[in-house]
Amino acid sequence: MKYQHICEGRFIERPNRFIAIVEIEGACEKVHVMNTGRCKELLTPNASVYVNKNDNPSRKTKYSLISVYKGDTLINMDSQVPNRVVYDGIMNGQVELLKNVTLLQREKTYKDSRFDMYFEQVGKQENPVKQERKEEQEEEQREGQKNSQSQENQASQGCLGNIDEVVGQDTIGINKGYIEVKGVTLEENGVALFPDAPTVRGVKHIHGLIDAVNNGYMGVLILLIQMEGVTCFKPNRVTDPKLSHALTEAKEAGVIILAYDSVVTRDEIVIGKEVPVILYS
């Protein structure tokens, strides 16, 4: 994602969620804040920022606040950009899980949820009978080890024979699923945290992904960390325990939770590398 008309500035104050006062070329300007989150740890007096100039005469403000320095780290705080960055990353093959998508559509509705993307991909679909037989074998092996009945256990395995021969090979099919993207701008001691304020909407989206998984779809939550240099992602349990609990529920239900950092420059943000997600600590 490339910005076209970037200017440097110095943050002065934030009168409300939507407006900031920024000194640009020696003059104090009202600037639209592209993030309604609290961002108190970012928007500190005299912080160096970048704004994007817009010449649309119908706009109330001429500039939009795009990014801010926290120490030596440049953090993109544009809440509208993560969806596009992740979309471009998937289309460019930068998200390993979704490298072989055959269809990717934005803003798709599932029941009462509106997810950021819907996708289809070619994938190996294991024969459900084969999976059941595998589980039976594994259980018998565990029981055999516990009871030291190795001969009986081997006999039971012999009866099952080659699973592929008994129940048939796996098939190649189309996996269908939904993707929800969340932008992350909060960082503490190298750890990316989400959210920076309680989010009922975020919890609703996670429950929607769980419902989709329970109905046969893939559910993918991608946390785009809008900076470089973090070591991992963790849920912000102190700020929003409900969302933290929802993330744990989602993981246990089979929702895939991924986190990627971003390469941020004064006029661009692109998806970076995958970072570990730590839900339990």
Contacts in CASP RR format, 6 or more apart in sequence:
PFRMAT RR
TARGET T0000
AUTHOR 0000-0000-0000
METHOD contacts of the structure
MODEL  1
MKYQHICEGRFIERPNRFIAIVEIEGACEKVHVMNTGRCKELLTPNASVY
VNKNDNPSRKTKYSLISVYKGDTLINMDSQVPNRVVYDGIMNGQVELLKN
VTLLQREKTYKDSRFDMYFEQVGKQENPVKQERKEEQEEEQREGQKNSQS
QENQASQGCLGNIDEVVGQDTIGINKGYIEVKGVTLEENGVALFPDAPTV
RGVKHIHGLIDAVNNGYMGVLILLIQMEGVTCFKPNRVTDPKLSHALTEA
KEAGVIILAYDSVVTRDEIVIGKEVPVILYS
1 81 0 8 1.000
1 84 0 8 1.000
1 85 0 8 1.000
1 88 0 8 1.000
1 268 0 8 1.000
1 269 0 8 1.000
1 270 0 8 1.000
2 267 0 8 1.000
2 268 0 8 1.000
3 52 0 8 1.000
3 66 0 8 1.000
3 267 0 8 1.000
3 268 0 8 1.000
4 52 0 8 1.000
4 267 0 8 1.000
5 52 0 8 1.000
5 53 0 8 1.000
5 54 0 8 1.000
5 55 0 8 1.000
6 50 0 8 1.000
6 51 0 8 1.000
6 52 0 8 1.000
6 53 0 8 1.000
6 66 0 8 1.000
6 266 0 8 1.000
6 267 0 8 1.000
7 24 0 8 1.000
7 25 0 8 1.000
7 50 0 8 1.000
7 51 0 8 1.000
7 52 0 8 1.000
7 53 0 8 1.000
7 63 0 8 1.000
8 24 0 8 1.000
8 48 0 8 1.000
8 49 0 8 1.000
8 50 0 8 1.000
8 51 0 8 1.000
8 266 0 8 1.000
9 22 0 8 1.000
9 23 0 8 1.000
9 24 0 8 1.000
9 48 0 8 1.000
9 49 0 8 1.000
9 50 0 8 1.000
9 51 0 8 1.000
10 22 0 8 1.000
10 23 0 8 1.000
10 46 0 8 1.000
10 47 0 8 1.000
10 48 0 8 1.000
10 49 0 8 1.000
11 20 0 8 1.000
11 21 0 8 1.000
11 22 0 8 1.000
11 43 0 8 1.000
11 44 0 8 1.000
11 45 0 8 1.000
11 46 0 8 1.000
11 47 0 8 1.000
11 48 0 8 1.000
11 49 0 8 1.000
11 65 0 8 1.000
11 68 0 8 1.000
12 20 0 8 1.000
12 21 0 8 1.000
12 22 0 8 1.000
12 23 0 8 1.000
12 28 0 8 1.000
12 45 0 8 1.000
12 46 0 8 1.000
13 20 0 8 1.000
13 21 0 8 1.000
13 45 0 8 1.000
14 20 0 8 1.000
14 21 0 8 1.000
14 33 0 8 1.000
14 43 0 8 1.000
15 21 0 8 1.000
17 33 0 8 1.000
17 36 0 8 1.000
17 37 0 8 1.000
18 32 0 8 1.000
18 33 0 8 1.000
18 36 0 8 1.000
19 30 0 8 1.000
19 31 0 8 1.000
19 32 0 8 1.000
19 33 0 8 1.000
19 61 0 8 1.000
20 30 0 8 1.000
20 31 0 8 1.000
20 33 0 8 1.000
20 43 0 8 1.000
20 65 0 8 1.000
21 28 0 8 1.000
21 29 0 8 1.000
21 30 0 8 1.000
21 31 0 8 1.000
22 28 0 8 1.000
22 29 0 8 1.000
22 31 0 8 1.000
22 49 0 8 1.000
22 51 0 8 1.000
22 63 0 8 1.000
22 65 0 8 1.000
23 29 0 8 1.000
24 31 0 8 1.000
24 51 0 8 1.000
24 63 0 8 1.000
29 51 0 8 1.000
29 61 0 8 1.000
29 62 0 8 1.000
29 63 0 8 1.000
30 60 0 8 1.000
30 61 0 8 1.000
31 51 0 8 1.000
31 61 0 8 1.000
31 63 0 8 1.000
31 64 0 8 1.000
31 65 0 8 1.000
32 59 0 8 1.000
32 60 0 8 1.000
32 61 0 8 1.000
32 63 0 8 1.000
32 64 0 8 1.000
32 65 0 8 1.000
33 39 0 8 1.000
33 64 0 8 1.000
33 65 0 8 1.000
33 77 0 8 1.000
34 64 0 8 1.000
34 65 0 8 1.000
34 66 0 8 1.000
34 77 0 8 1.000
34 78 0 8 1.000
34 79 0 8 1.000
34 80 0 8 1.000
34 81 0 8 1.000
35 65 0 8 1.000
35 77 0 8 1.000
35 78 0 8 1.000
35 79 0 8 1.000
35 185 0 8 1.000
36 79 0 8 1.000
37 79 0 8 1.000
37 196 0 8 1.000
37 197 0 8 1.000
38 196 0 8 1.000
38 197 0 8 1.000
39 77 0 8 1.000
39 185 0 8 1.000
39 196 0 8 1.000
41 70 0 8 1.000
41 186 0 8 1.000
41 196 0 8 1.000
42 68 0 8 1.000
42 70 0 8 1.000
42 75 0 8 1.000
42 77 0 8 1.000
42 185 0 8 1.000
43 68 0 8 1.000
47 68 0 8 1.000
47 69 0 8 1.000
47 70 0 8 1.000
48 68 0 8 1.000
48 69 0 8 1.000
49 65 0 8 1.000
49 66 0 8 1.000
49 67 0 8 1.000
49 68 0 8 1.000
49 69 0 8 1.000
50 65 0 8 1.000
50 66 0 8 1.000
50 67 0 8 1.000
50 68 0 8 1.000
50 74 0 8 1.000
50 266 0 8 1.000
50 267 0 8 1.000
51 63 0 8 1.000
51 64 0 8 1.000
51 65 0 8 1.000
51 66 0 8 1.000
52 63 0 8 1.000
52 64 0 8 1.000
52 66 0 8 1.000
53 62 0 8 1.000
53 63 0 8 1.000
54 61 0 8 1.000
54 62 0 8 1.000
54 63 0 8 1.000
54 64 0 8 1.000
55 62 0 8 1.000
64 78 0 8 1.000
65 77 0 8 1.000
66 76 0 8 1.000
66 77 0 8 1.000
66 78 0 8 1.000
67 74 0 8 1.000
67 75 0 8 1.000
67 76 0 8 1.000
67 77 0 8 1.000
67 78 0 8 1.000
67 264 0 8 1.000
67 266 0 8 1.000
67 269 0 8 1.000
68 74 0 8 1.000
68 75 0 8 1.000
68 77 0 8 1.000
69 75 0 8 1.000
70 187 0 8 1.000
73 187 0 8 1.000
73 227 0 8 1.000
73 228 0 8 1.000
73 229 0 8 1.000
74 227 0 8 1.000
74 264 0 8 1.000
74 265 0 8 1.000
74 266 0 8 1.000
75 185 0 8 1.000
75 187 0 8 1.000
75 226 0 8 1.000
75 227 0 8 1.000
75 264 0 8 1.000
76 185 0 8 1.000
76 226 0 8 1.000
76 227 0 8 1.000
76 262 0 8 1.000
76 264 0 8 1.000
76 269 0 8 1.000
77 185 0 8 1.000
77 226 0 8 1.000
78 226 0 8 1.000
78 269 0 8 1.000
79 183 0 8 1.000
81 226 0 8 1.000
81 269 0 8 1.000
82 181 0 8 1.000
82 182 0 8 1.000
82 183 0 8 1.000
82 224 0 8 1.000
82 226 0 8 1.000
83 106 0 8 1.000
83 116 0 8 1.000
83 117 0 8 1.000
83 181 0 8 1.000
85 224 0 8 1.000
85 262 0 8 1.000
85 269 0 8 1.000
85 270 0 8 1.000
85 271 0 8 1.000
86 95 0 8 1.000
86 116 0 8 1.000
86 117 0 8 1.000
86 179 0 8 1.000
86 181 0 8 1.000
86 222 0 8 1.000
86 224 0 8 1.000
86 260 0 8 1.000
86 271 0 8 1.000
87 104 0 8 1.000
87 106 0 8 1.000
87 117 0 8 1.000
88 270 0 8 1.000
88 271 0 8 1.000
89 95 0 8 1.000
89 270 0 8 1.000
89 271 0 8 1.000
90 98 0 8 1.000
90 101 0 8 1.000
90 104 0 8 1.000
90 117 0 8 1.000
90 119 0 8 1.000
91 104 0 8 1.000
93 99 0 8 1.000
94 271 0 8 1.000
94 272 0 8 1.000
95 222 0 8 1.000
95 258 0 8 1.000
95 260 0 8 1.000
95 271 0 8 1.000
96 274 0 8 1.000
97 220 0 8 1.000
97 256 0 8 1.000
97 258 0 8 1.000
98 104 0 8 1.000
98 119 0 8 1.000
98 121 0 8 1.000
98 179 0 8 1.000
98 220 0 8 1.000
100 121 0 8 1.000
100 122 0 8 1.000
100 123 0 8 1.000
101 119 0 8 1.000
101 120 0 8 1.000
101 121 0 8 1.000
102 120 0 8 1.000
102 121 0 8 1.000
102 122 0 8 1.000
102 174 0 8 1.000
103 118 0 8 1.000
103 119 0 8 1.000
103 120 0 8 1.000
104 117 0 8 1.000
104 118 0 8 1.000
104 119 0 8 1.000
105 117 0 8 1.000
105 118 0 8 1.000
105 119 0 8 1.000
106 116 0 8 1.000
106 117 0 8 1.000
107 114 0 8 1.000
107 115 0 8 1.000
107 116 0 8 1.000
107 117 0 8 1.000
108 114 0 8 1.000
108 115 0 8 1.000
108 117 0 8 1.000
108 118 0 8 1.000
108 178 0 8 1.000
109 115 0 8 1.000
110 118 0 8 1.000
110 178 0 8 1.000
110 208 0 8 1.000
110 211 0 8 1.000
110 212 0 8 1.000
110 217 0 8 1.000
111 208 0 8 1.000
111 211 0 8 1.000
113 178 0 8 1.000
113 204 0 8 1.000
113 205 0 8 1.000
113 208 0 8 1.000
113 209 0 8 1.000
113 211 0 8 1.000
113 212 0 8 1.000
115 178 0 8 1.000
115 179 0 8 1.000
115 180 0 8 1.000
115 205 0 8 1.000
115 209 0 8 1.000
116 179 0 8 1.000
116 180 0 8 1.000
116 181 0 8 1.000
117 178 0 8 1.000
117 179 0 8 1.000
117 181 0 8 1.000
118 176 0 8 1.000
118 177 0 8 1.000
118 178 0 8 1.000
118 179 0 8 1.000
119 176 0 8 1.000
119 177 0 8 1.000
119 178 0 8 1.000
119 179 0 8 1.000
119 218 0 8 1.000
120 174 0 8 1.000
120 175 0 8 1.000
120 176 0 8 1.000
120 177 0 8 1.000
121 174 0 8 1.000
121 175 0 8 1.000
122 172 0 8 1.000
122 173 0 8 1.000
122 174 0 8 1.000
122 175 0 8 1.000
123 172 0 8 1.000
123 173 0 8 1.000
123 174 0 8 1.000
123 175 0 8 1.000
124 170 0 8 1.000
124 171 0 8 1.000
124 172 0 8 1.000
124 173 0 8 1.000
125 170 0 8 1.000
125 171 0 8 1.000
125 172 0 8 1.000
125 173 0 8 1.000
125 175 0 8 1.000
126 170 0 8 1.000
127 167 0 8 1.000
127 168 0 8 1.000
127 169 0 8 1.000
127 170 0 8 1.000
127 171 0 8 1.000
129 167 0 8 1.000
129 168 0 8 1.000
130 163 0 8 1.000
130 164 0 8 1.000
130 167 0 8 1.000
130 168 0 8 1.000
130 170 0 8 1.000
133 160 0 8 1.000
133 163 0 8 1.000
133 166 0 8 1.000
133 167 0 8 1.000
134 163 0 8 1.000
136 160 0 8 1.000
137 157 0 8 1.000
137 160 0 8 1.000
137 163 0 8 1.000
140 153 0 8 1.000
140 156 0 8 1.000
140 157 0 8 1.000
141 153 0 8 1.000
141 157 0 8 1.000
143 149 0 8 1.000
143 153 0 8 1.000
144 150 0 8 1.000
144 152 0 8 1.000
144 153 0 8 1.000
145 153 0 8 1.000
160 166 0 8 1.000
175 218 0 8 1.000
176 217 0 8 1.000
176 218 0 8 1.000
177 212 0 8 1.000
177 217 0 8 1.000
177 218 0 8 1.000
177 219 0 8 1.000
177 220 0 8 1.000
178 209 0 8 1.000
178 212 0 8 1.000
178 217 0 8 1.000
178 218 0 8 1.000
178 219 0 8 1.000
178 220 0 8 1.000
179 219 0 8 1.000
179 220 0 8 1.000
179 221 0 8 1.000
179 222 0 8 1.000
180 205 0 8 1.000
180 206 0 8 1.000
180 209 0 8 1.000
180 219 0 8 1.000
180 220 0 8 1.000
180 221 0 8 1.000
180 222 0 8 1.000
181 221 0 8 1.000
181 222 0 8 1.000
181 223 0 8 1.000
181 224 0 8 1.000
182 194 0 8 1.000
182 195 0 8 1.000
182 202 0 8 1.000
182 221 0 8 1.000
182 222 0 8 1.000
182 223 0 8 1.000
182 224 0 8 1.000
183 194 0 8 1.000
183 223 0 8 1.000
183 224 0 8 1.000
183 225 0 8 1.000
183 226 0 8 1.000
184 192 0 8 1.000
184 193 0 8 1.000
184 194 0 8 1.000
184 223 0 8 1.000
184 224 0 8 1.000
184 225 0 8 1.000
184 226 0 8 1.000
184 233 0 8 1.000
184 259 0 8 1.000
185 196 0 8 1.000
185 226 0 8 1.000
185 227 0 8 1.000
186 192 0 8 1.000
186 193 0 8 1.000
186 194 0 8 1.000
186 195 0 8 1.000
186 196 0 8 1.000
186 236 0 8 1.000
187 193 0 8 1.000
187 225 0 8 1.000
187 227 0 8 1.000
187 230 0 8 1.000
190 229 0 8 1.000
190 230 0 8 1.000
190 231 0 8 1.000
191 230 0 8 1.000
191 231 0 8 1.000
191 232 0 8 1.000
191 233 0 8 1.000
191 234 0 8 1.000
192 223 0 8 1.000
192 225 0 8 1.000
192 227 0 8 1.000
192 230 0 8 1.000
192 232 0 8 1.000
192 233 0 8 1.000
192 234 0 8 1.000
192 259 0 8 1.000
192 261 0 8 1.000
192 275 0 8 1.000
193 233 0 8 1.000
193 234 0 8 1.000
193 235 0 8 1.000
193 236 0 8 1.000
193 239 0 8 1.000
194 223 0 8 1.000
194 233 0 8 1.000
194 235 0 8 1.000
194 236 0 8 1.000
194 243 0 8 1.000
195 202 0 8 1.000
195 236 0 8 1.000
195 239 0 8 1.000
195 240 0 8 1.000
195 243 0 8 1.000
196 236 0 8 1.000
196 239 0 8 1.000
197 239 0 8 1.000
197 240 0 8 1.000
198 239 0 8 1.000
198 240 0 8 1.000
198 242 0 8 1.000
198 243 0 8 1.000
199 240 0 8 1.000
199 243 0 8 1.000
202 243 0 8 1.000
202 246 0 8 1.000
203 242 0 8 1.000
203 243 0 8 1.000
203 246 0 8 1.000
206 221 0 8 1.000
206 243 0 8 1.000
206 246 0 8 1.000
206 247 0 8 1.000
206 249 0 8 1.000
206 250 0 8 1.000
206 255 0 8 1.000
207 246 0 8 1.000
209 219 0 8 1.000
209 220 0 8 1.000
209 221 0 8 1.000
209 250 0 8 1.000
209 255 0 8 1.000
210 249 0 8 1.000
210 250 0 8 1.000
210 253 0 8 1.000
210 255 0 8 1.000
212 218 0 8 1.000
212 219 0 8 1.000
213 219 0 8 1.000
213 253 0 8 1.000
213 254 0 8 1.000
213 255 0 8 1.000
214 253 0 8 1.000
218 256 0 8 1.000
219 254 0 8 1.000
219 255 0 8 1.000
219 256 0 8 1.000
220 255 0 8 1.000
220 256 0 8 1.000
220 257 0 8 1.000
220 258 0 8 1.000
221 247 0 8 1.000
221 250 0 8 1.000
221 255 0 8 1.000
221 256 0 8 1.000
221 257 0 8 1.000
221 258 0 8 1.000
222 258 0 8 1.000
222 259 0 8 1.000
222 260 0 8 1.000
223 233 0 8 1.000
223 257 0 8 1.000
223 258 0 8 1.000
223 259 0 8 1.000
223 260 0 8 1.000
223 277 0 8 1.000
224 259 0 8 1.000
224 260 0 8 1.000
224 262 0 8 1.000
224 271 0 8 1.000
225 233 0 8 1.000
225 259 0 8 1.000
225 260 0 8 1.000
225 261 0 8 1.000
225 262 0 8 1.000
225 275 0 8 1.000
226 262 0 8 1.000
226 264 0 8 1.000
226 269 0 8 1.000
227 261 0 8 1.000
227 262 0 8 1.000
227 264 0 8 1.000
228 261 0 8 1.000
228 262 0 8 1.000
228 263 0 8 1.000
228 264 0 8 1.000
228 272 0 8 1.000
229 261 0 8 1.000
230 261 0 8 1.000
230 275 0 8 1.000
231 275 0 8 1.000
231 276 0 8 1.000
232 259 0 8 1.000
232 275 0 8 1.000
232 276 0 8 1.000
232 277 0 8 1.000
232 278 0 8 1.000
233 259 0 8 1.000
233 275 0 8 1.000
233 276 0 8 1.000
233 277 0 8 1.000
233 278 0 8 1.000
234 277 0 8 1.000
234 278 0 8 1.000
234 279 0 8 1.000
234 281 0 8 1.000
235 243 0 8 1.000
235 244 0 8 1.000
235 247 0 8 1.000
235 279 0 8 1.000
236 243 0 8 1.000
236 244 0 8 1.000
237 244 0 8 1.000
244 279 0 8 1.000
247 257 0 8 1.000
247 279 0 8 1.000
248 279 0 8 1.000
248 280 0 8 1.000
250 257 0 8 1.000
251 257 0 8 1.000
251 279 0 8 1.000
257 277 0 8 1.000
257 279 0 8 1.000
258 274 0 8 1.000
258 277 0 8 1.000
259 274 0 8 1.000
259 275 0 8 1.000
259 276 0 8 1.000
259 277 0 8 1.000
260 271 0 8 1.000
260 272 0 8 1.000
260 273 0 8 1.000
260 274 0 8 1.000
260 275 0 8 1.000
261 272 0 8 1.000
261 273 0 8 1.000
261 275 0 8 1.000
262 269 0 8 1.000
262 270 0 8 1.000
262 271 0 8 1.000
262 272 0 8 1.000
263 269 0 8 1.000
263 270 0 8 1.000
263 271 0 8 1.000
263 272 0 8 1.000
END
